[in-house]
Amino acid sequence: MDIRTFDTYEALCAEIGFEICCALEQNPRLLICIAAGHTSIGLFDYLAEKFMAGGVNFSHAAFVSMDEWVGMSESTQSSCGHFLRSKFLSRVNFSESRIRLFNGLASDLESECRRVEDFIASNSINGVIDYLVLGTGMNGHLALNEPVADLESRAHVTSLTPLTAKVAQKYFPSQIQLTGGVTLGMANFREATRTMLMVSGSHKKEILSKILTDNYINGIIPASAIKTFANASIYCDKDAYEIKT
């Protein structure tokens, strides 16, 4: 498993951002998927600043979101889609026709999942996500693939664990009842051409330790499955994991 530790969160974000910029130079039609969460903010800032400086161009690339809360869409304040719009997509130059965010307000959520899968298939040269940046929750979930996760799952409707519903309150100005989510599945992640798990902060030290030592027994810690993915890495800052000498 490729594991790299960085002295600071900023250095971590800069390295992943640099990789994405290089990947875009090689494939301007790159299909990118980055988690909507606080861990991604520094990466979004890096990419937006590079774009403003003329160092990267997203006009031929595509972006797909990885999850959304049921009952919310990008027009819902503090939703995953709204987060992605405000923190990243509104700051760079993706073509609107090449952006696909989950709509948790869709009348038929299963059909919505199929439409997102269709977008991935038709907006990538290889029909899969080209560059995937995952975060992980305190229980080791990937997107909204909660314990116990199915490695063969594709985009689907999911229920939330009480821990995820509790921790997610940090994104909302007031307490809100979260009833479920729509999410890309573990198979979507496993198929990605390049996968990055980004882990930052001392509060993630315990779960990162479990990810590194778990053998993905019954999917209890979904993020540990990244160790079975081709061309996947874990990049973390020293607050999350300090290499012992």
Buried (B, 14 or more C-beta within 10 A) or exposed (E): EEBBBBEEBEBBBBBBBBBBBEBBEEBEEBBBBBBBBBBBBBBBBBBBEBBEEEEBBBEBBBBBBBBBBBBBBBEBEBBBBBBBBBBBBEBBEBEEEBBBBBBBBBEEBEEBBEBBBEBBEEBBEEEBBBBBBBBBBBBBBBBBBBBEBBBEBBBBBBEBBEBBBEBBEEBEEEEBEBEBBBBBBBBBBBBBBBBBBBBBBEEBBEBBEBBBEBEBEEBBBBBBBBBEBEEBBBBBBBBBBEEEE
